[in-house]
Amino acid sequence: MSQATAPAGNATQEAAFALRDARANRRTIPRISETHAIVGLEAAYAVAEVNTRAHLDAGHRITGKKVGLTSKAVQAQLGVEQPDFGILFDDMEVLSGDSADTSRLIQPKVEAEVAFIVGRDVTGKTPSWSEFLSCIAYALPAIEIVDSVITDWKITLVDTVADNASSGLYVLGDQPVALGNLSLGDIGMQMSKNGQTVSVGTGAACLGHPLRAAYWLARTMAERGHGLRAGEVILSGALGPMVPVSSGDLVHAQIGALGTVSCRMA
């Protein structure tokens, strides 16, 4: 792809450009926390916001939010200790059974998750637990395909936040399930790659309960002056360790009573 000219004189803009350019050209780069002196979560979210605006300016729509780093296993893999969030866009969505385009990814990994669909807007003041629950329409099984531009996934929390929480693509199951019919804290997950089990976990691995992770997101977005809109997806976080994938791999996840979700990496 052609090389664009980086903006000059602003560390936030320059870091955002470095991440955006790396994704456009499918190449890895060193930690931007070090190369561009991005320090702290607020600075990292400011970098991510620049690229969110750039994606919107390119004609894309926000379709949801994701909670990242909710599993202790994933936190241990990446050496971090708290969740983060990222933005989902319309060009990231894949339906169960369809192919996921790896030509736009760099070093993808997959994780099985519970997805929630917002039924009513969650806006304004920080919601109470009951207010939050009343706005969630249903749940779906999901696979998140995470991706990082940072070489060898050697990221800090600042790096993954700045890189839109290492978002890539997401795969949604077909059959929505009402929340009252589920015990999500106890739900089991088994994910396979090419027929071999590669990750197992439970709902409790996701901040103790997937709905608690989604609630953390709702409160965090409200505190930051944003909200969740009806129809948006919430990816609540990994139920077990993430697993590297490459073109040709078939990924299948069974998430208890939520059912199954699958995709072929193409």
C-alpha positions as CSV (number, residue, x, y, z in Angstrom):
1,M,0.0,0.0,0.0
2,S,1.1,3.6,-0.5
3,Q,2.8,5.4,2.4
4,A,1.1,8.5,3.8
5,T,2.8,11.3,5.5
6,A,2.7,11.3,9.3
7,P,1.5,14.4,11.2
8,A,4.2,16.2,13.0
9,G,4.5,17.9,16.3
10,N,1.9,16.1,18.4
11,A,2.7,12.8,20.1
12,T,-1.0,11.7,20.2
13,Q,-1.5,12.3,16.5
14,E,1.8,10.8,15.6
15,A,1.2,7.6,17.7
16,A,-2.3,7.3,16.2
17,F,-0.9,7.6,12.7
18,A,1.8,5.0,13.5
19,L,-0.9,2.5,14.5
20,R,-3.2,3.3,11.6
21,D,-0.4,3.1,9.1
22,A,0.8,-0.3,10.5
23,R,-2.7,-1.7,10.2
24,A,-3.1,-0.4,6.7
25,N,0.2,-1.9,5.6
26,R,-0.1,-5.1,7.7
27,R,3.2,-4.7,9.5
28,T,4.2,-4.8,13.1
29,I,5.8,-1.9,15.0
30,P,7.5,-1.5,18.4
31,R,5.5,-0.4,21.4
32,I,4.2,3.1,20.8
33,S,4.3,3.6,24.5
34,E,8.0,3.7,24.1
35,T,8.6,5.1,20.6
36,H,6.1,7.9,21.1
37,A,6.3,8.4,24.8
38,I,2.6,7.7,25.4
39,V,2.2,7.4,29.2
40,G,-0.9,6.5,31.2
41,L,-4.4,5.3,30.3
42,E,-5.9,8.7,29.4
43,A,-3.1,9.3,26.9
44,A,-3.7,5.9,25.4
45,Y,-7.4,6.4,25.1
46,A,-6.7,9.8,23.4
47,V,-4.7,8.0,20.8
48,A,-7.5,5.4,20.3
49,E,-10.0,8.2,19.9
50,V,-8.0,9.8,17.1
51,N,-8.3,6.6,15.1
52,T,-11.9,6.1,16.0
53,R,-12.7,9.5,14.4
54,A,-10.6,8.6,11.4
55,H,-12.6,5.4,10.9
56,L,-15.8,7.2,11.2
57,D,-14.6,9.9,8.8
58,A,-13.9,7.0,6.3
59,G,-17.6,6.2,6.3
60,H,-17.8,3.4,8.9
61,R,-20.4,3.1,11.8
62,I,-19.9,2.1,15.4
63,T,-21.8,-1.1,16.1
64,G,-20.7,-1.8,19.7
65,K,-18.0,-1.9,22.3
66,K,-15.7,-4.6,23.6
67,V,-14.3,-5.2,27.1
68,G,-10.8,-6.5,26.9
69,L,-8.5,-8.2,29.4
70,T,-11.3,-9.6,31.7
71,S,-9.9,-13.1,32.0
72,K,-7.1,-13.7,34.6
73,A,-5.6,-16.2,32.1
74,V,-5.4,-13.5,29.4
75,Q,-4.2,-10.9,31.8
76,A,-1.4,-13.3,32.8
77,Q,-0.6,-13.9,29.1
78,L,-0.2,-10.2,28.5
79,G,1.2,-9.1,31.8
80,V,-1.6,-6.7,32.7
81,E,-4.0,-6.4,35.7
82,Q,-7.2,-4.5,34.6
83,P,-9.8,-4.5,31.9
84,D,-9.9,-2.0,29.0
85,F,-12.4,-1.2,26.3
86,G,-12.4,-0.7,22.5
87,I,-14.8,0.3,19.8
88,L,-16.5,-2.1,17.3
89,F,-17.3,-1.0,13.8
90,D,-19.6,-2.3,11.0
91,D,-16.7,-3.7,9.0
92,M,-15.6,-6.0,11.9
93,E,-18.8,-8.1,12.0
94,V,-18.8,-11.7,10.8
95,L,-21.8,-14.1,11.2
96,S,-21.4,-17.6,12.5
97,G,-20.5,-20.1,9.8
98,D,-19.0,-17.4,7.5
99,S,-15.4,-16.8,6.7
100,A,-13.3,-14.2,8.5
101,D,-10.9,-12.3,6.2
102,T,-7.4,-12.7,7.6
103,S,-6.0,-10.5,4.8
104,R,-6.7,-7.4,6.9
105,L,-5.1,-8.9,10.0
106,I,-1.5,-9.1,11.2
107,Q,-1.1,-11.6,14.0
108,P,-4.6,-12.7,14.9
109,K,-5.7,-14.7,17.9
110,V,-9.2,-16.0,18.9
111,E,-11.1,-16.1,22.2
112,A,-14.7,-17.3,22.9
113,E,-17.0,-14.8,24.7
114,V,-20.5,-14.0,25.6
115,A,-22.0,-11.1,23.6
116,F,-24.8,-8.9,24.7
117,I,-27.1,-6.9,22.6
118,V,-28.4,-3.6,24.0
119,G,-32.1,-3.3,23.8
120,R,-32.5,0.3,25.0
121,D,-30.0,3.2,25.2
122,V,-27.8,3.4,28.3
123,T,-27.1,7.1,28.4
124,G,-26.8,10.0,30.9
125,K,-25.9,9.3,34.5
126,T,-23.9,6.2,35.6
127,P,-26.5,3.4,35.6
128,S,-27.4,1.3,38.6
129,W,-27.2,-2.5,38.2
130,S,-31.0,-2.8,37.8
131,E,-31.1,0.0,35.2
132,F,-28.3,-1.6,33.3
133,L,-30.0,-5.1,33.3
134,S,-33.2,-3.6,32.1
135,C,-31.4,-2.3,28.9
136,I,-29.9,-5.6,27.8
137,A,-32.1,-7.5,25.3
138,Y,-30.4,-10.8,25.0
139,A,-27.1,-12.8,24.8
140,L,-25.3,-14.6,21.9
141,P,-22.3,-16.8,21.7
142,A,-19.4,-15.0,20.1
143,I,-15.8,-15.4,18.9
144,E,-13.6,-12.4,19.1
145,I,-10.6,-12.3,16.7
146,V,-8.1,-10.0,18.4
147,D,-5.1,-8.5,16.6
148,S,-2.2,-6.3,17.5
149,V,0.2,-4.3,15.5
150,I,2.8,-4.4,18.3
151,T,5.6,-6.9,17.5
152,D,5.1,-10.4,18.9
153,W,2.2,-9.1,21.1
154,K,4.6,-7.7,23.5
155,I,2.2,-5.1,24.7
156,T,1.6,-3.0,27.8
157,L,-1.8,-1.9,28.9
158,V,-1.1,1.5,27.3
159,D,-0.2,-0.2,23.9
160,T,-3.3,-2.3,23.7
161,V,-5.6,0.6,24.8
162,A,-4.1,2.9,22.2
163,D,-4.6,0.2,19.6
164,N,-8.3,0.1,20.2
165,A,-8.0,-2.8,22.7
166,S,-6.3,-4.9,20.0
167,S,-9.6,-5.2,18.1
168,G,-9.8,-7.2,14.9
169,L,-13.1,-8.9,14.0
170,Y,-15.9,-10.5,15.9
171,V,-18.2,-13.4,15.1
172,L,-21.8,-13.6,16.4
173,G,-23.9,-16.7,16.8
174,D,-27.3,-17.0,15.2
175,Q,-29.8,-17.6,18.1
176,P,-30.4,-14.9,20.7
177,V,-31.1,-16.1,24.2
178,A,-33.0,-14.2,26.9
179,L,-30.9,-13.5,30.0
180,G,-33.5,-14.9,32.4
181,N,-32.9,-18.4,30.9
182,L,-29.1,-18.4,31.6
183,S,-26.7,-18.8,34.5
184,L,-23.8,-17.0,32.9
185,G,-21.5,-17.2,35.8
186,D,-21.6,-21.0,35.7
187,I,-21.6,-21.4,31.9
188,G,-18.9,-23.5,30.4
189,M,-16.9,-22.8,27.3
190,Q,-14.9,-25.1,25.0
191,M,-13.2,-23.8,21.9
192,S,-11.6,-26.0,19.2
193,K,-9.3,-25.2,16.3
194,N,-9.4,-27.7,13.4
195,G,-11.2,-30.2,15.6
196,Q,-8.7,-30.0,18.5
197,T,-9.7,-28.5,21.8
198,V,-7.5,-25.4,22.4
199,S,-9.2,-23.4,25.1
200,V,-11.7,-24.1,27.9
201,G,-13.2,-21.8,30.5
202,T,-16.3,-20.6,32.3
203,G,-18.3,-17.5,32.8
204,A,-16.6,-16.9,36.1
205,A,-13.3,-16.3,34.2
206,C,-14.8,-13.0,32.9
207,L,-14.6,-10.6,35.9
208,G,-16.5,-13.2,37.9
209,H,-19.6,-13.0,35.6
210,P,-20.0,-11.8,32.0
211,L,-22.7,-9.4,32.9
212,R,-20.4,-7.8,35.5
213,A,-17.9,-7.2,32.8
214,A,-20.6,-5.6,30.6
215,Y,-21.7,-3.5,33.6
216,W,-18.2,-2.3,34.1
217,L,-18.3,-1.2,30.4
218,A,-21.6,0.6,30.8
219,R,-20.4,2.5,33.9
220,T,-17.0,3.3,32.3
221,M,-18.7,4.7,29.2
222,A,-21.1,6.8,31.3
223,E,-18.2,8.2,33.4
224,R,-16.4,9.2,30.2
225,G,-19.5,11.0,28.9
226,H,-20.5,8.3,26.4
227,G,-23.2,5.7,26.4
228,L,-24.4,2.5,24.8
229,R,-27.0,2.6,22.1
230,A,-29.9,0.2,21.3
231,G,-28.7,-2.4,18.9
232,E,-25.1,-2.2,19.9
233,V,-23.0,-5.3,20.6
234,I,-21.1,-5.7,23.9
235,L,-18.4,-8.2,23.7
236,S,-17.9,-9.0,27.4
237,G,-14.5,-10.6,27.4
238,A,-12.7,-13.9,27.1
239,L,-13.9,-17.0,29.0
240,G,-10.5,-18.6,28.6
241,P,-7.0,-18.2,27.0
242,M,-6.7,-16.7,23.6
243,V,-5.2,-18.9,20.8
244,P,-3.3,-17.9,17.7
245,V,-4.9,-18.7,14.3
246,S,-4.0,-18.4,10.7
247,S,-5.6,-18.6,7.3
248,G,-7.5,-21.9,6.7
249,D,-8.1,-22.6,10.4
250,L,-11.7,-23.6,11.5
251,V,-12.6,-22.3,14.9
252,H,-15.7,-23.6,16.8
253,A,-16.9,-22.6,20.2
254,Q,-19.5,-24.2,22.4
255,I,-20.7,-21.8,25.2
256,G,-23.1,-23.8,27.4
257,A,-26.8,-23.0,26.9
258,L,-25.9,-20.2,24.5
259,G,-25.0,-22.8,21.9
260,T,-22.3,-22.7,19.3
261,V,-20.5,-20.2,17.0
262,S,-17.9,-20.9,14.4
263,C,-15.9,-19.4,11.6
264,R,-13.3,-20.3,9.0
265,M,-10.2,-18.1,8.8
266,A,-9.9,-17.3,5.1
